[in-house]
């Protein structure tokens, strides 16, 4: 098993997900809630309500590959709604795993005069 993640798409399910769900049920969420195809070359990420558990699934030819990470301290930065997340890139995922907040955006200002 080898994943060249540079060639994958990454999608985040905004909000909280029940971490009792496993790959098959998460794939149904991908299909029904996110309106995406769970069998494509993509990684789908989900986060618990307390933002301490992260779960990812991806299809690997004959079954789902599932990985979880539970933080012992701290929480993951996680978008609350779809306008903040759905499709993300690998650098945003890496930043999130390092404890950064890739979804924090500064407001764009358009001053008219000084």
NUSE-643824 format. One line per 2 residues: number of its first residue (from 0); for each residue x, y, z of N, C-alpha, C, O. Coordinates in pm, 1 decimal, always signed. Each point is the difference from the previous one (the first is absolute). Example, Ala and Ser with C-alpha at 12.3 -4.5 7.8 and 13.67 -1.06 7.14 Angstrom:
0) +1319.0,-569.0,+780.0,-89.0,+119.0,+0.0,+90.0,+120.0,+0.0,+103.6,-1.9,+66.5; -138.6,+106.9,-138.5,+82.0,+119.0,+6.0,-77.0,+109.0,+73.0,+50.9,+110.8,+16.9
END
This chain:
0) +83.2,-115.9,+0.0,-83.2,+115.9,+0.0,+89.0,+124.0,+0.0,+84.0,+19.0,+87.9; -105.1,+63.4,-188.2,+74.1,+124.9,-10.0,-93.9,+106.4,-55.6,-65.9,-22.0,-101.7
2) +59.8,+134.6,+166.7,-84.7,+109.7,-45.4,+88.6,+117.4,-40.0,+77.2,+51.0,+81.3; -88.5,-9.1,-205.0,+67.5,+120.2,-46.4,-99.7,+114.2,+16.3,-71.9,+34.1,-93.9
4) +67.7,+24.4,+212.4,-104.0,+96.9,+32.6,+6.1,+126.7,-83.4,-95.0,+78.2,+0.8; +203.6,-56.1,-72.5,+7.0,+115.6,-89.5,-103.6,-11.3,-111.3,-41.5,+101.2,-56.4
6) -0.9,-224.1,+24.3,-95.8,-21.9,-108.0,-142.1,-23.7,+49.9,-85.2,-43.9,-77.2; +58.1,+71.4,+202.4,-131.9,-19.5,+58.2,-68.6,+134.9,+19.7,+65.7,+103.2,+14.0
8) -197.6,-106.0,-13.1,-78.3,+115.8,+41.4,-32.8,-18.7,+147.5,-7.7,-112.9,+48.5; -11.4,+223.0,+22.5,-29.5,-5.0,+142.7,-128.6,+76.2,+26.9,-18.8,+112.5,-46.5
10) -69.3,-176.4,+122.7,-128.3,+61.3,+33.5,-24.8,-13.4,+149.1,+27.7,-103.7,+60.3; -80.1,+209.6,-2.5,-30.9,+2.8,+141.9,-150.7,+7.9,+17.6,-68.1,+76.1,-68.8
12) +17.6,-154.9,+161.0,-141.3,+9.5,+38.8,-5.7,+102.3,+112.5,+38.8,-30.4,+112.8; -86.7,+151.8,-141.6,-5.2,+103.4,+103.3,-91.2,-39.7,+116.2,-85.6,-87.5,-13.4
14) +105.5,+152.4,+125.3,-81.1,-28.7,+117.7,+47.2,-126.0,+69.8,+111.0,-47.8,-23.8; -196.2,-5.6,+110.4,+40.1,-117.3,+77.5,-56.9,-127.8,-60.5,-106.6,-0.4,-61.5
16) +181.7,-108.0,+81.3,-40.6,-133.1,-45.6,+9.4,-95.4,+118.3,+93.5,+7.2,+79.8; -189.6,-95.0,-69.8,-0.4,-101.7,+104.6,+114.0,-98.7,-28.9,-2.5,-69.4,-101.6
18) +101.0,+63.1,+189.6,+117.8,-83.1,-23.4,-25.6,-148.6,+24.1,+91.7,-81.0,-14.0; -212.6,+44.5,+49.3,-33.8,-142.0,+4.9,-20.6,-55.1,-141.0,+0.7,-121.3,-20.7
20) -18.9,+210.6,-75.1,-18.3,-42.4,-139.4,+132.2,-51.3,-55.1,+106.6,+53.5,+30.3; -115.2,-156.7,-110.7,+119.2,-57.1,-62.0,-5.2,+25.9,-150.2,-87.7,+72.6,-46.9
22) +178.6,-129.8,-27.9,+19.1,+36.0,-141.0,-124.9,-13.6,-85.7,-26.0,+88.1,-82.1; -51.8,-193.1,+97.1,-118.0,-18.0,-83.9,-102.8,+110.5,+25.3,-54.7,+56.6,-94.7
24) +28.5,-26.1,+220.1,-95.8,+105.2,+32.8,+54.5,+136.6,-38.5,-75.9,+85.9,-44.8; +205.7,-64.1,+61.4,+60.2,+126.1,-41.5,-9.1,+15.8,-152.0,-20.7,+110.7,-49.5
26) +35.9,-220.0,-24.0,-14.0,+5.4,-145.9,-142.0,+39.7,-39.8,-19.6,+70.5,-99.0; -78.7,-115.5,+175.6,-138.6,+40.5,-25.6,-16.5,+149.9,+24.1,-72.2,+66.6,-74.2
28) +138.6,-12.4,+177.6,-1.9,+144.8,+23.7,+63.1,+74.9,-117.1,-50.2,+104.2,-42.1; +159.4,-157.4,-9.7,+65.9,+62.0,-115.6,-98.3,+8.3,-116.1,-11.7,+103.5,-65.6
30) -57.2,-211.4,+41.7,-91.9,-7.3,-113.9,-126.0,+84.5,+22.8,-38.5,+77.4,-87.6; -25.6,-91.2,+203.1,-129.1,+64.6,+23.1,+9.8,+144.0,+48.9,-75.7,+85.5,-45.9
32) +167.7,-57.0,+138.2,+9.2,+134.7,+56.6,+93.7,+91.4,-78.8,-29.1,+118.0,-19.6; +141.4,-173.2,-25.3,+98.7,+80.9,-70.5,-21.9,-1.9,-151.5,+58.5,+80.9,-72.0
34) -141.9,-172.1,+23.9,-31.3,-13.9,-143.0,+125.6,-25.1,-83.7,+18.3,+57.1,-107.5; +67.1,-144.1,+160.6,+123.8,-39.2,-68.4,+1.0,-151.0,-16.0,-83.3,-70.2,+57.4
36) +178.5,+20.7,-135.9,+11.9,-143.3,-24.6,+109.7,-58.1,+88.7,+116.8,+35.4,-15.7; -152.6,-123.8,+108.4,+99.0,-51.7,+95.6,+104.4,-92.3,-61.7,+100.7,-29.4,+64.6
38) -121.8,-17.6,-188.6,+94.3,-94.1,-61.0,+101.0,+67.7,-91.9,+77.0,-68.0,-67.9; -76.3,+200.1,+65.0,+96.7,+71.0,-82.2,+134.0,+9.4,+72.3,+11.4,-36.0,+117.2
40) +88.6,+84.2,-188.0,+134.3,+15.5,+57.0,+0.9,+124.1,+89.1,+50.1,+106.0,-37.4; -107.1,-123.1,+156.0,-16.3,+112.5,+91.4,+8.0,-48.8,+143.9,-26.4,-116.4,+30.0
42) +63.5,+208.4,+57.8,+3.0,-25.9,+143.2,-107.5,+89.1,+61.1,-6.9,+119.8,-27.7; -77.1,-181.0,+111.5,-108.8,+70.3,+65.2,+28.5,+3.7,+149.6,+27.5,-103.0,+61.6
44) -34.3,+223.5,-3.6,+34.5,+18.2,+141.1,-121.3,+42.7,+80.8,-84.3,+77.1,-45.9; +78.0,-130.1,+169.0,-110.3,+24.5,+92.3,+58.6,+29.7,+137.4,+108.2,-47.9,+33.9
46) -180.2,+127.1,+44.8,+50.0,+36.0,+133.1,-110.9,-15.0,+103.7,-117.6,+21.4,-29.4; +156.3,-58.0,+149.3,-95.3,-18.2,+110.4,-53.3,+135.0,+47.7,+52.6,+105.6,-35.0
48) -156.7,-112.2,+114.5,-60.6,+121.4,+53.6,+92.2,+78.3,+91.4,-9.0,+122.7,+5.7; +97.1,-190.4,+65.8,+93.7,+71.0,+88.4,+130.8,+35.5,-71.2,+90.9,+54.9,+62.1
50) -80.8,-85.1,-189.7,+114.0,+33.1,-87.2,+130.6,-64.5,+44.3,+107.9,+50.6,-30.9; -116.7,-161.2,+102.4,+120.7,-69.3,+44.5,+26.8,-127.1,-79.9,+109.3,-55.9,+8.3
52) -207.8,+9.5,-85.7,+16.6,-122.4,-78.5,-22.5,+32.0,-147.5,-98.5,+63.8,-37.2; +190.9,-109.0,-44.6,-6.8,+18.8,-144.5,-3.8,-137.9,-64.8,+76.8,-88.3,+38.2
54) -164.7,+68.9,-135.0,-6.6,-126.0,-73.1,+1.7,+30.6,-148.1,-65.7,+93.5,-45.7; +141.6,-173.1,-29.9,+8.8,+16.2,-145.6,-25.4,-134.3,-65.9,+39.7,-104.6,+51.4
56) -106.6,+108.8,-166.3,-21.4,-122.1,-78.4,+38.6,+27.7,-145.0,-11.4,+112.4,-48.8; +57.2,-217.2,-18.3,+25.3,+5.5,-143.6,-19.4,-140.2,-55.3,+27.0,-98.8,+68.3
58) -73.5,+90.5,-191.0,-22.3,-128.4,-65.6,+133.2,-50.3,-53.5,+72.9,+75.0,-64.9; -40.6,-200.3,+91.1,+126.0,-59.4,-45.4,-29.3,-129.4,-76.3,+16.9,-108.9,+54.9
60) -59.4,+119.2,-176.9,-24.9,-108.6,-95.6,-103.5,-102.9,+42.4,-86.9,-34.2,-80.2; +92.3,-16.1,+202.0,-93.6,-105.6,+38.6,-56.7,+19.1,+141.1,-58.5,-92.2,+56.9
62) +75.8,+210.0,-2.0,-53.0,+29.0,+132.1,+40.7,+138.4,+46.3,+86.2,+64.2,-60.1; -147.8,-19.6,+165.7,+33.9,+131.3,+54.6,+118.2,-10.6,+93.8,+9.5,-92.1,+81.2
64) +79.8,+187.6,-93.9,+110.9,+17.7,+91.9,-46.4,+107.3,+96.9,-41.3,+108.1,-41.9; +47.9,-137.1,+171.5,-49.5,+91.0,+101.6,+111.5,+28.2,+99.8,+69.4,-91.0,+45.1
66) -53.5,+218.5,-11.7,+101.1,+37.1,+98.1,-61.0,+100.1,+97.0,-79.5,+85.6,-38.9; +117.2,-97.3,+164.0,-49.7,+90.3,+104.1,+117.3,+57.9,+76.7,+104.9,-62.9,+14.0
68) -124.8,+183.8,+35.2,+97.8,+61.4,+89.2,-76.4,+63.7,+114.3,-94.2,+76.3,-21.3; +136.0,-108.5,+143.5,-60.7,+58.1,+119.5,+106.6,+80.8,+71.3,+104.3,-52.9,+38.4
70) -131.3,+180.9,-20.9,+93.6,+86.3,+70.4,-11.4,-23.3,+149.7,-110.4,-9.6,+53.7; +223.3,+0.5,+13.1,+0.8,-14.7,+145.2,-20.3,+135.2,+67.7,-54.8,+7.6,+110.0
72) +99.1,+98.9,-176.3,-18.9,+136.3,+50.7,-31.1,+90.1,-118.1,+52.1,-21.5,-109.5; -134.7,+120.3,+129.5,-32.1,+95.6,-104.7,-110.1,-50.6,-92.3,-55.8,-108.0,+19.2
74) +27.2,+188.1,-117.9,-105.0,-33.5,-96.4,+45.0,+36.1,-141.1,+90.6,+81.0,-19.5; -156.0,-142.9,-77.8,+21.9,+35.1,-139.8,-80.4,+124.7,-33.1,-110.9,+18.7,+50.1
76) +167.0,+65.5,-134.2,-77.1,+109.3,-56.6,-91.2,-63.0,-104.8,+46.5,-77.4,-83.7; -175.2,+109.7,+87.3,-92.9,-67.6,-90.8,-106.4,+97.9,-46.4,-59.2,+70.3,+82.0
78) +33.8,-64.5,-212.4,-102.3,+93.6,-50.5,-140.9,-42.0,+42.9,-29.8,-118.5,+14.9; -55.1,+218.8,+4.4,-135.1,-28.0,+47.5,-100.8,-15.4,-112.5,-99.1,-71.2,+16.0
80) +122.1,+136.6,-129.8,-98.0,-12.0,-107.3,+67.5,-22.6,-134.0,+121.3,+15.4,-14.2; -202.4,-52.0,-83.4,+53.0,-41.5,-130.1,+71.5,+110.7,-74.5,+90.2,-29.0,-78.7
82) -126.2,+153.9,+99.8,+69.6,+105.8,-72.8,+146.3,+9.6,+42.8,+83.3,+50.9,-75.0; -51.9,-99.4,+195.0,+138.1,+3.2,+47.7,+82.3,-119.1,-46.6,+122.8,+8.7,-3.2
84) -186.1,-119.4,-32.8,+81.7,-118.3,-18.9,-28.1,-84.8,-121.9,+68.3,+26.3,-99.0; -145.2,-110.8,+90.6,-19.7,-108.0,-94.6,+128.2,-44.5,-72.2,+56.6,-102.4,+38.3
86) -7.8,+174.8,-141.5,+123.1,-43.4,-66.9,+117.8,+79.1,+55.7,-3.1,+122.9,+4.6; +104.9,-193.5,+36.7,+120.2,+62.1,+54.5,+121.7,-59.5,-70.1,-11.7,-97.5,-74.2
88) +126.7,+156.1,+97.9,+121.5,-55.0,-61.5,+88.4,-66.2,+105.5,-22.9,+13.2,+120.2; +122.7,-83.4,-167.7,+88.2,-75.2,+89.6,+71.8,+91.3,+98.9,+19.5,-38.6,+115.2
90) +20.0,+158.1,-156.8,+68.1,+92.7,+91.2,-90.8,+43.4,+114.2,+46.4,+16.0,+112.9; -176.6,+3.5,-140.7,-94.0,+35.6,+106.2,-16.0,-115.0,+98.6,-10.2,+22.1,+120.6
92) +7.9,-145.0,-172.1,-10.1,-117.1,+87.9,+124.0,-9.6,+88.3,-10.9,-21.8,+120.6; +128.5,+38.1,-180.3,+123.7,-6.0,+78.3,+2.0,+108.4,+107.0,+40.9,-25.6,+113.2
94) -84.7,+146.4,-147.8,-3.1,+110.1,+96.7,-93.1,-33.3,+115.8,+33.1,+24.2,+116.1; -150.3,-80.0,-148.2,-95.0,-37.1,+104.1,+58.8,-106.1,+92.5,-16.0,+7.8,+121.8
96) +83.9,-106.9,-179.4,+60.2,-105.6,+81.9,+112.7,+52.2,+88.2,+31.6,-60.2,+102.5; +29.1,+172.2,-141.8,+106.2,+60.9,+80.7,-55.2,+98.4,+103.0,+76.4,+63.7,+72.5
98) -209.7,-51.2,-66.3,-61.1,+85.9,+100.5,-30.4,+140.2,-47.9,-42.0,+84.1,+79.6; +61.8,-56.6,-206.8,-30.5,+132.7,-53.7,-145.9,+7.3,-44.0,-68.4,-102.0,-8.2
100) +22.2,+221.5,-19.6,-137.6,+20.2,-43.9,+0.2,+52.0,-144.0,+4.5,+121.2,-21.5; -9.2,-210.9,-76.9,+2.4,+45.7,-139.7,-129.3,+66.6,-43.6,-5.2,+57.7,-108.6
102) -100.8,-64.2,+191.2,-127.7,+59.2,-37.5,-22.1,+137.7,+59.5,-103.7,+62.1,-23.1; +200.3,-14.4,+99.3,-13.0,+134.4,+55.9,+34.2,+99.0,-110.6,+113.3,+5.5,-48.0
104) -210.3,+70.2,+10.0,+17.7,+97.7,-108.0,-18.1,+140.1,+56.3,-87.6,+24.8,+82.7; +171.1,+64.9,-128.7,-15.6,+139.5,+38.0,-103.6,+63.6,-91.2,-9.4,-32.7,-118.3
106) -66.9,+122.9,+174.5,-101.7,+69.6,-76.7,+66.9,+85.8,-106.4,+100.9,+65.3,+26.9; -156.4,-65.3,-147.1,+51.7,+84.2,-107.4,-64.1,+137.9,+12.3,-122.3,+14.0,-1.6
108) +206.7,+86.0,+13.7,-47.8,+137.1,+16.0,+14.1,+75.0,-131.5,+94.7,-21.9,-75.5; -189.7,+110.4,+49.1,+5.4,+83.2,-119.5,-19.8,+144.7,+43.4,-109.4,+54.9,-12.9
110) +217.1,+7.6,+64.9,-14.0,+139.1,+46.5,-27.0,+94.4,-117.9,+46.5,-22.2,-111.8; -122.5,+127.0,+140.3,-29.9,+97.8,-105.1,+83.9,+125.3,+14.1,+31.2,+65.0,-99.8
112) +6.0,-29.8,+222.9,+89.4,+113.5,+21.1,+67.3,-10.0,+134.7,-43.3,-76.5,+86.2; +147.0,+151.8,-67.9,+76.9,+3.5,+123.0,-60.4,+88.7,+101.3,+53.5,+13.6,+110.0
END
